[in-house]
Amino acid sequence: MMPISIPFSMPFRIPWALPDSLAPYAALLFGGLVGLTVVLLWMAFRPSRPKSVDSQRMAAYLQRPDVLEEELLSQSFQTRVLAPAFRKVLRSLARMAPQGNIEQSREMLVQAGSPMGLSVMDYLGMRILAAALFGGGFFVLSGARGELIVVARNALLLAFVGYFLPLLWLRSAKNQRQRQIQRALPDALDMLTIGVEAGLGFESAMIRVGDQWDNPLTREFRRAVAEMRVGTSREDSLLRMVERCGVADLRSFVAVLVQSSRLGVSIAEVLHVQADQMRVRRRLRAEEQAHKATVKMVFPLVLLIFPALFVVILGPVVPSLLQFLGSSL
């Protein structure tokens, strides 16, 4: 094997070199580069400074959970998914309903207290859906068991019934709410009179009545006061309350109250007189209902009680009577 010899006589050249003018400053330049390296390393590994108050507030605001999203996720599957889908179906069906009675339906919904949070489109869609379920369900179940004409006629009748069932339900809810308001009005006026005579303002007295009871009338009082606080005049708030309730006694009371405020009459005197009149009206209404009770009792007496009495009294006599009649013939 032949030995390898390396020629050491070859000159070693640096690929770059400082100019002759900077040669005296080579040590200074090298020291500066080393110092810059140390400074950069220290800046890279030093601990971060504490955040300012504004930065902390901004970070807390960005990292806090969404309240609306948490509240939505805390609700049940029926409330989050099924109810919105059902309302979307109702509103799509409402486009097929006649549009002439929308204002009347809206007024009935408002006076009924917006049951279940229904809007006008939801209510109209509910009527169409009820008609389709009643009529279509009967047609599907009875289509193969009878004549087509008879089945179609009965399906149309049931669809007609289903279309008007939501209307009957809404009217019942409206009448019930109006009766509750009518019954609570005299006591509420007494409390208003006491509060105003004690030195409270009219709005403060309405709030006191709203805190004392929880019924449709006191809820309307609280809503009217809230409207007054956001800038609506007292007259407009009271008139809107009357339109939402639709009660004749409340309408007359608000009319007298608005007229007295325009003429400068004392509200305490008006409230005292109106409270007396409402108590008299409630007593007369109770007497009217008592007088109607005797007439209403005739139908159950004739249809239910009298037949049972006839069976008990005349039942044992019937066999003997039949035997006597048979022997005489």
C-alpha positions in Angstrom: 0.0 0.0 0.0 1.5 3.3 -1.0 1.6 6.0 1.7 -0.4 9.2 1.1 1.5 12.4 1.5 -0.1 15.8 2.1 1.8 18.8 0.7 2.0 21.2 3.6 3.7 23.7 1.5 0.3 24.8 0.0 -0.6 28.3 1.3 -3.9 28.5 3.5 -6.0 31.3 2.3 -9.0 32.8 4.2 -12.0 33.3 1.9 -12.4 36.8 3.2 -10.2 39.2 5.0 -10.5 42.7 6.6 -9.3 45.6 4.6 -6.0 46.9 5.7 -7.7 50.1 7.0 -9.8 48.1 9.5 -7.1 45.7 10.6 -6.2 47.7 13.8 -9.9 47.6 14.8 -10.3 43.8 14.4 -10.3 43.1 18.1 -12.8 45.9 18.8 -15.1 44.6 16.0 -14.9 41.0 17.4 -15.7 42.2 20.9 -18.7 44.2 19.6 -20.1 41.1 17.7 -19.7 39.0 20.8 -21.5 41.6 23.0 -24.3 41.9 20.4 -24.7 38.1 20.5 -24.9 38.1 24.3 -27.5 40.9 24.2 -29.7 39.0 21.7 -29.5 35.8 23.7 -30.5 37.6 26.8 -33.5 39.3 25.0 -34.6 35.9 23.7 -34.6 34.1 27.0 -35.5 36.9 29.4 -38.9 36.6 31.3 -41.8 38.5 29.8 -43.0 41.7 31.5 -46.3 41.7 33.2 -49.2 42.8 31.1 -50.7 46.2 31.6 -54.2 46.7 33.1 -55.7 47.4 29.7 -54.1 44.3 28.2 -55.4 42.2 31.0 -58.9 43.6 30.6 -58.8 42.9 26.9 -57.6 39.4 27.4 -60.3 38.7 30.0 -62.9 40.1 27.7 -61.8 38.0 24.8 -61.4 34.8 26.8 -64.7 35.0 28.7 -67.5 32.6 27.6 -70.4 33.8 25.5 -73.3 34.3 27.9 -75.9 33.9 25.1 -74.3 30.7 23.8 -74.2 29.2 27.3 -77.8 30.1 28.0 -78.8 28.6 24.6 -76.9 25.4 25.2 -78.3 25.1 28.7 -81.8 24.8 27.3 -83.4 21.5 26.3 -83.2 20.0 22.8 -86.9 20.6 22.4 -86.5 24.4 23.1 -83.3 24.8 21.0 -84.2 22.7 17.9 -87.7 21.4 17.8 -89.6 24.6 18.7 -87.8 26.8 16.2 -88.3 24.2 13.5 -92.0 23.9 14.3 -92.4 27.7 14.2 -90.6 27.8 10.9 -93.1 25.3 9.5 -96.0 27.3 11.0 -94.8 30.5 9.4 -94.4 28.8 6.0 -98.0 27.5 6.3 -99.3 30.9 7.4 -98.6 32.2 3.9 -101.5 30.1 2.7 -104.0 31.6 5.2 -106.2 34.6 4.3 -104.4 37.8 5.0 -107.4 40.0 5.6 -107.8 39.2 9.3 -104.2 39.6 10.3 -104.8 42.8 12.3 -107.8 41.2 14.1 -105.7 38.2 14.9 -102.9 40.4 16.2 -105.2 42.3 18.4 -106.7 39.0 19.8 -103.2 37.7 20.5 -102.2 40.9 22.3 -105.3 40.9 24.4 -104.8 37.2 25.2 -101.3 38.0 26.5 -99.4 36.4 23.6 -99.9 32.8 24.9 -96.7 30.7 24.3 -95.1 33.7 22.7 -97.0 33.1 19.5 -96.9 35.7 16.7 -99.5 36.3 14.1 -97.8 34.2 11.6 -97.4 31.4 14.1 -101.1 31.5 14.9 -102.2 31.5 11.3 -99.9 28.6 10.6 -101.3 26.7 13.6 -104.8 27.1 12.1 -103.7 25.7 8.7 -101.8 22.9 10.4 -104.7 21.9 12.6 -107.0 21.9 9.5 -104.5 19.7 7.6 -104.1 17.3 10.5 -107.8 16.9 11.2 -108.9 16.6 7.6 -105.9 14.8 6.2 -105.6 12.4 9.1 -109.3 11.4 8.8 -109.0 11.0 5.0 -105.9 8.8 5.3 -107.4 6.6 8.1 -110.8 6.2 6.5 -110.1 6.5 2.8 -110.2 2.7 2.2 -113.2 1.9 4.4 -116.0 3.8 2.6 -117.1 5.7 -0.4 -114.7 8.4 -1.5 -117.3 11.1 -1.6 -118.5 10.5 1.9 -115.0 10.3 3.2 -114.0 13.5 1.4 -117.1 15.3 2.8 -116.3 14.2 6.4 -112.6 15.1 5.9 -113.6 18.6 4.8 -115.9 19.0 7.8 -113.1 17.9 10.2 -110.7 20.3 8.4 -113.2 23.1 9.0 -113.4 22.2 12.6 -109.7 22.0 13.0 -109.3 25.4 11.3 -111.5 27.0 13.9 -110.3 25.2 17.0 -107.3 27.5 17.5 -109.6 30.5 17.2 -111.9 29.1 20.0 -108.8 28.5 22.1 -107.5 32.0 21.6 -110.9 33.5 22.3 -111.1 31.5 25.5 -107.6 32.6 26.6 -108.5 36.3 25.8 -111.8 36.1 27.8 -110.1 34.4 30.7 -107.4 37.1 30.9 -109.9 39.9 30.6 -111.9 38.4 33.5 -108.8 38.2 35.6 -108.1 41.9 34.9 -111.7 42.9 35.6 -111.6 41.1 38.9 -108.3 42.6 40.0 -109.1 46.2 39.0 -111.1 47.3 42.1 -108.4 46.0 44.5 -105.7 47.6 42.4 -107.5 50.9 42.4 -107.9 50.8 46.1 -104.1 50.2 46.4 -103.4 53.1 44.0 -105.7 55.4 46.0 -103.9 54.5 49.2 -100.5 55.0 47.7 -101.3 58.4 46.1 -103.0 59.7 49.2 -99.9 58.6 51.2 -97.8 60.9 49.1 -96.5 58.6 46.3 -96.5 59.6 42.7 -98.8 57.9 40.3 -96.0 55.9 38.7 -94.6 54.9 42.1 -98.1 53.8 43.2 -98.4 51.7 40.1 -95.0 50.1 40.9 -96.2 49.4 44.4 -99.3 47.7 43.1 -97.2 45.6 40.7 -94.9 44.5 43.6 -97.9 43.6 45.8 -99.6 41.2 43.3 -98.7 39.2 40.3 -101.6 39.0 37.8 -102.2 40.2 34.2 -103.3 43.7 35.4 -100.2 44.3 37.6 -98.0 43.0 34.8 -99.6 45.6 32.5 -99.0 48.3 35.2 -95.3 47.4 35.3 -95.1 47.5 31.5 -96.8 50.9 31.4 -94.4 52.3 34.0 -91.4 51.0 32.0 -92.7 52.8 28.9 -93.1 56.0 30.9 -89.5 55.7 32.1 -88.1 55.4 28.6 -89.8 58.6 27.5 -93.3 57.7 26.5 -95.9 60.1 27.9 -98.3 58.9 30.6 -101.3 59.3 28.4 -99.9 57.3 25.6 -98.7 54.5 28.0 -102.1 54.3 29.6 -103.9 54.2 26.3 -101.6 51.4 25.0 -102.3 49.5 28.2 -106.0 49.8 27.5 -105.5 48.5 23.9 -103.5 45.5 25.2 -106.2 44.6 27.8 -109.4 45.4 26.0 -111.5 45.6 29.2 -114.3 48.1 29.3 -113.9 49.0 33.0 -110.2 49.7 32.5 -111.0 51.8 29.4 -113.4 54.0 31.3 -111.0 54.4 34.2 -108.1 55.5 31.9 -110.4 57.8 30.0 -111.5 59.6 33.2 -107.9 59.7 34.4 -106.6 61.2 31.2 -109.4 63.8 31.2 -108.7 64.7 34.8 -105.0 65.1 34.1 -105.8 67.4 31.2 -108.1 69.6 33.3 -105.9 69.6 36.4 -108.1 67.7 38.7 -106.5 65.9 41.7 -105.5 62.3 40.8 -106.3 61.2 44.4 -109.9 62.3 44.1 -110.3 60.7 40.8 -108.8 57.4 42.0 -111.1 57.5 45.1 -114.2 58.0 43.1 -113.2 55.4 40.5 -112.4 52.8 43.2 -115.9 53.2 44.7 -117.5 52.9 41.2 -115.5 49.7 40.5 -116.5 48.1 43.7 -120.2 48.9 43.0 -119.8 47.4 39.5 -118.2 44.3 40.9 -121.1 43.8 43.3 -123.7 44.3 40.6 -121.8 41.9 38.4 -121.8 39.3 41.2 -125.5 39.8 41.7 -126.1 39.4 38.0 -124.2 36.1 38.0 -126.2 34.9 41.0 -129.5 35.7 39.2 -128.3 33.8 36.1 -127.5 30.7 38.2 -131.2 29.8 38.6 -131.7 29.8 34.8 -128.5 27.8 34.2 -129.6 25.2 36.7 -132.7 24.3 34.6 -130.8 22.4 32.0 -128.9 20.0 34.3 -132.1 19.5 36.4 -134.2 18.6 33.3 -131.6 16.5 31.5 -129.8 14.8 34.4 -131.5 15.0 37.8 -135.2 14.6 36.9 -134.6 11.4 34.8 -132.8 9.9 37.7 -135.5 10.8 40.1 -138.2 9.4 37.7 -136.3 6.1 37.5 -136.0 5.9 41.3 -139.6 6.9 42.0 -141.5 5.3 39.1 -139.2 2.3 38.5 -140.8 -0.1 41.0 -144.2 0.9 39.8 -143.5 0.1 36.1 -143.7 -3.7 36.4 -147.0 -3.6 38.3 -148.4 -1.1 35.9 -147.4 -3.3 32.9 -149.0 -6.3 34.6 -152.2 -4.5 35.2 -152.4 -3.2 31.7 -151.7 -6.7 30.3 -154.4 -8.3 32.4 -157.0 -5.7 31.5 -156.3 -6.2 27.9 
